[in-house]
């Protein structure tokens, strides 16, 4: 199945207050622009119904209304949303267009829509945009994709966002599936933007969002916005100063090195005043079954911290607890740190044992938080999975609330992550979380919950349900960390 991204992004103007909204959306890669507010782009029949909606991108990708009775075609309704017109679909006719791109590649779609009380009804899933170059019954079969609204009732004006890759674009429809006349939208469409590329920076993405939210005064509850890179990194910064984060060699953050947490691992053993190795005693985590954390799987040699996943016999007292045949290790700082830039040069292990670099604090029953800078399965049964750079942030408990909150995504690397060392960075700030690979931003999200000091953790676990069962022929395998450097902003 296609990797689909069904995401309704609800925004107020405050979500993009840092970006000056433009009178036009970003035009680089824009291949379809349908704007109901521009009457010159709408062709009407004698019944004042929309026959043709003209593309404003300059690519002449106009869409035509279905071959329905003239009085059943979509309607242009003036002054309907923030003083602008909308195109109103009544469940009987929608729009279709030719293929925008036959070759596979990335695509980004943004649509402003709503459904009013009198438009309620119909199927639970109703399409805003659907691309179906493969005429199959199941429209989730690659390379088909689309954006749907799930509500059968009315909803406030909303911005729907879809970003995916490795697909052609079209033939496509606006307001229904490409084939047949089922699932035709009952709702208003204000504007449609389709790009034949990912919006590769947060600024780029927010510029498009700011344009739409200002113009249409999208007024629904704020949903955290997050951006994740699709495609390769592009140019990477050159390391000219080891005392600065790779992503900020110009030192715009005025960084100061925090020596309490920085370690080059140039000795022969871990500093016990700085690091704790879980030893299966006391309150230490024992690891994820069946692999037991043992201290012999963590060592320092050749300038690296090495964390090993191996197959070996486990003492009976742990076997009785469900551990068997495998061991790994967890290494964590004794002190806890807060906002700052965390950077490690590392190579994940070449097996299905996990390699993880994360921040965590679970010492209080009413405050348990975690930020996964990465969790990587270096060698799994699915070769594509070996290139997934997994980034997540979790809240396990808050004062008076044990709801699990998770915020995360994955970036697909063009290389196998276990093949070599790379520099992995994380900028933790009061308002923003940013993940970097080789100094290039790969994910940015709003920091809504992560404001509590945490330990730095390196470990490997048995994640059979995620990365699959490890192949014994790959063992022992080693996750190597060349250094960990931590900076605080404003030094």
N, C-alpha and C positions, 0 to 999 in steps of 0.2 A: 504494500500500500504506500501511497505517497505520504511523505512527512508533511502533514497539514498543520496549519496554525490558525485555529478558530479562536480569535481573540477579539472581544468587544472592548474597546478602549473608551471609557467615558471620561471626559475632560471638561474642566471649566477654564476660563481664561487664565486663572492664577497658575495653572499647571505649566504654562509656557510664558510666564511673566518675564523671564530672563531673555526671551527672544523677541525682538521687534517683529511683529507680524507684517508680512508683505502683502501688497495688493495682488500678487501672483504667487503661485506655488513654485518650488524649485523646478526648473525646466529640463535639467540634464537627465536624459533617459525617459522623459515623459512622453508616452506614445498614445495615451488616450486621456482626454480631458473633457468630461461632460459637465456643463455648468448650467443648471436650471435658471440661475439668476440672470443669465445673458439671453435676453429674448431673441437676439439676432442669431443665436445658435439653434433655435427651435423652429421647425417647419410644421405648421398647423393645417388641418383640413377645414372644410366649411363648418364643421360642428365644433370647431375650436379644440380639436383633439390632436395629439402629437403624432405626426406621421414619421418624422425623421429628427434625430438629435445629432447635431453636427459637432464633430471633434474639434476642439480649440488648440490641440497640441501642435498643429501644423503638419500632421501626418495623414490627414483626411481619412481617419478611421471612424467615419460616421456610423451610427447605428440606426436601424429601421425598426418600426413597430411591426408586431405580428400582423398577419393577414386576417384581421378580425373585422367585424362590422364597424363602419366608421364611428358610430356613437359609442362603441365599446373600447376604443383605443385609449391609451393613457391621456390624462388631462393636464394641462398647464394651469396651475392655480397661483394667481398673483398674490403678493403680500402675505404669503402663508407662513414664512419662517424668518424671523428677524428682518422683516421688511422686504424679503426676497421671494421670488416665485419658486415653486417646487413642481416636480413632475409626479403626479398622483396616479398610482397603479391600483386598479380596482379588482384584480384577480382574474381578469378576462384577457388581457393582452400585455406583453412586455416588449423588450428590445433584443435584437441580435446583431452580431457583427462578424466580419470575416476574421480569419486568423491574424493576429498581430505579429506573431513570430513563430515560425515552424521549427526552428532549431531549439534545443534544450538550453535553459539558462535560468537566471534568477528573475523573480517578479515581485513587485510590491504593489498592493492595491489598498486604497483608502476610499471609503464611502461614507457620506453623511446621509442618514436616513431617520425616519421615525414612523410610528404607527399610531394613529389617533383612535379614540374610542369607537367611532363609526367604522373604522377599518379592521377592527378586531375580528378574529375568526380564521379559519383555514388550518392547515397542517402545522404541527409544532415547529418544524423546520421550514423556513421559507427563505428562498435564495435572494441575495442582493446581487451577487455576481457569480457566474459559473463558467469555467473554461473546460470544454470537453472535446479535445481533438480525437479521443478514442471513444467511439460510439458504443459504449457498453452499458448494460443495465445498472451496474454498480458504479456510481460516479466517484467512489473513493479509489478506484483502480488507477494507478499511475498510467499516464501523466495528467489525469484530471485533477482539478482543484476548484475551490470556491469559497465564498463567504456567505454564511447564513445568519438569520436571526431566529432565535428559538421561541420567543414569546408568541403566544396566541392572543395575548391581550395588548392593550396600548402600551407604548413606551415613549419616554422622552427622547428628543433628538439626540442621536448618538453617533460617534465616529467609530466605524468598524475598520480594523487594520489586519491585513494578511501579508505575510512575507514568506516565500518559499523558494526553492531552487530546483534545478535539474528538470525543468518542465518547459514544453512549448506554451504558447499563449493563444488559445482559441482553436477552432471557432468558439465564440463566447456569447453569453447572454447577460443582460442586465435585468434583474427582476424575475428570473425563472431559470430552470434547467434548460440546456441547449436543445434537448430532444423532447418533442411532445409539448403539451400545454399544461401539464400538471405542475403543482406547487408554484403557481404564479403569485407573485407578491401582492398583498393588499397593504399598501403603505406608500409613503412619500420618499422619493429620492431627490436629494438636493444637489449633490455633486459627486463625481467619480473621478479619481486620479489613478492611472495605471502606469507604473514605471517598469521598464525592461531591465532593471538592475536592483540590487539591494540599496537601501539608503544607508550608506556605509559608515556614517558618523552620527553620533547623537545629535549634533548641531543640524546636520542635514535632515534627519528625521523630524526633529522638533520644528524646523522651519516649515515643513509641509503641514504638520499638525497645527502650528500656530496660525497659519493662513486659514485653515478650515474652521478652527474654533472661534477665531475673531469674526470671520465673515458670517457664520451661521449661529453664533452665540449658543454653542452647544452647552446646555445647562443641566447636566446630570451629575450625580456624585462623583467625586474625583476617584479615579482608579490609578494606582501607581503606574507610571510609565517606565518601561524598561526596553533597552535596545541590546540586541546581540548580533554580532557580525555574522554575515553569510559570505563565504568565499575566502580567498587567501588573504594574508596580512597586507600584501603590498610592500612598499619600501619600509625597512625597519631601521630604527636609529642606530648609530654607531656608538659603541661604548668608548668614550674619551675620558671619563672620570668615574672610577670605581666607587667613589664616595658619594655618588648621587644615584637615584633611581634611573634605570635605563631609559624609562619613558620620559624623563625630565632632566636631560643632560644640560639644559640651560638654567636649571635651578629656579624655575618660576615659583616653586613651592617653598623656597628658602628652607631647605631641609637640613636638619641636624641629625647625625647618626646617634642612635640609641644603643650604647655599648652593652647595656644589660641583656639585650636579646640578640645582638649581632654575633655570629660565630662563623669563622672561616673553616673550621674543622681541620686545622693543620697539625693538631697534636696526635697523640696515640690513644686517647680515651676521651670520653665526654666529661666535661666539667660538672662534678656532682653538685656544685653550688648553683649551677644554672639549669641543669637538665635532670629530669627524672625518667627512668626507664621502668615501665610497668613490669612487675615481677611476680604477678599472680598471688599476691599476698594482700592482707588488709582490705581496704576499700577499692583497690585498683580494679579497673575493668579487666576482665579475663580475655576479652576479644570476642569476635563473632564466631559462633560455633560452625564448623568443628575445629577451627584453628585457634590455638591457645597462645596468648602473648607470653613470651619468655625472654629474659634479658640477654641470653646468649645470641639472639637474632639481631642485636643492635651493636654495631662497633664503629670505630673511627680508624680509617687507614687510607693512605695515599691521598690525603687531603679531602676525604669525603666521609660524611656520615652514611653508613650503609644499613639498610633495613632489609632483612632476609625473610623470605617465605620458603619453608622447607617441609619435607615429609619426614617424620620421625615418630618414634613411639612416645606416647604421653603417659605420665604416671596415672595409676588406676583411680586415684581420688578425683582427678579431673575428667577421666573417662566416664565416671559415674555421673558427672554433671553434664555430659553431652559432648565433650571434646574428644577428638580421636584423629590420630594419624598426621595432623598438620600443626605447625607452629609458625608464629610470625612475631611482630614486635610493635610496640607503641613507645614513642619518645616525645616528651612534652616538657615545656619550660616550667620551672617552679613558680616564677613570678607571672603576673598577668599584666598585659598592656592594653591600651585602648586605641584611640584614633591614631592612624599613621600609615606609612607605606611599608608593606611587607614584601620582600623580594627573595626568591630562592632560585638558584640555578640547579636544575635537577634532571635526572633521567629516570622515568618510571621503569618498573621491572617488566621483563619480557615474558610475562605469564598472566594468567587470569587472576592471580592474587592482586588485590587493589594496591594502588600507590596513591597516598593522600597527603595533602598539605592543607591544614585547616586551623581555625581558631575556635576554641571551645571553652565553655564554663558550665559545669553541671553541678557545682558544689552546693547549691541552695535549692530546696524543693520548690520554691516559688520564683526561681529565676534560673532558667536553663537555656542558654543560647549557643549557637554554632554558626560559623561561616566557613563553608568549604571553598578554599581557593582553588583546589582541584581535587577530583576523584577520578582516577584513570584506570581502566582495564587495559593493560598493555598488549595482551595477546589473548583474544577471545575467539569464539567460533565464527563470529561475523567480522570480516576484515574491516568493514566500514566502522564498526564499533571501536576498533583499535585507534581510530582517529578522533574520537569524541572527547573534547575537553569539557568536562562536566563541572559546572559552577552552581553552588546552591547556598542559601542562607536559611537557617531554621530557628524558630522559637519553639521550645518544648514546654516552657512554663513561664508565666508571668504572675505577679502578685494577684491572687484571687482568680486566676484564669489558667487552665491547663490546655487550652486549644492549641493544636499544632499548626503553626504558620510556616509555610515554605515559599521561598522565592528563588527561582533558578532557571537555568537554561543550559544548553550545550552549544559549543562552537565546533564545527567540523574542520579539523586541520587537514591541509593537503598532504601531510606526511604521517607515518606511523609515529605516535608519540613516544614509544619505547625505543625508537631507533637511535636517539642521540640526546645530548643535553640541550636544554633550552632554558631561557630565563622567564620565570613566572612571577608576575607582580600583582599586588592587590593594594588599592588605595582606599582606606577606610576612613571616611569623613562623617561628621555629624549628619549631613544631609544626603550624602551620595556614597554608593558602593561602586567601585570600578575594578574590573579584572583586566590584566594585560598579559600578552604572550610576546616575548622578545621585544618588549617596549611598545607594542601596538595595542590599543584599546580593543578588546573583544566583547566586553559587556559592560553596561552601565545601568544602574537601578537606583531608585530612591531608597534612602535609608529611613525606614519607618519604625524599626524596632531595635536595631542593634547598637545599643548605647552602654553596654556593660563590659567591664574589662574581662579579657579572655586570655587563656594560655595558647601558645603556639604548639601545634601537634604535627608530628610526622608519623605515619603508621602504614601498615599493610594488614588487610583483613580478608577473610573468606566471604566474598559476596556472591555466593552461588546463584542467588535469585536474580542478580543483576548482570554480572560479568560471566556467569556460567561456572561450572566446576573446573578447577584447575587440571591441566594435563600433567600428570606426574613426570612425564618426560621433560618438562620445562623447569623442573625443580632440581636444586635450589635456584631461586631467582632473587635478584637484588635491586632494590630501589635506592638510588644513590643521590645524595644531596651535596653539592659542591660548597655551597654557603647559604646562610640565611642572614640577610641584612634588613635592619628595621630603622626607619627614619620617622621623626616627628616634624610636622609642618611648622614653619615660622621661626626657625632657629636664628 
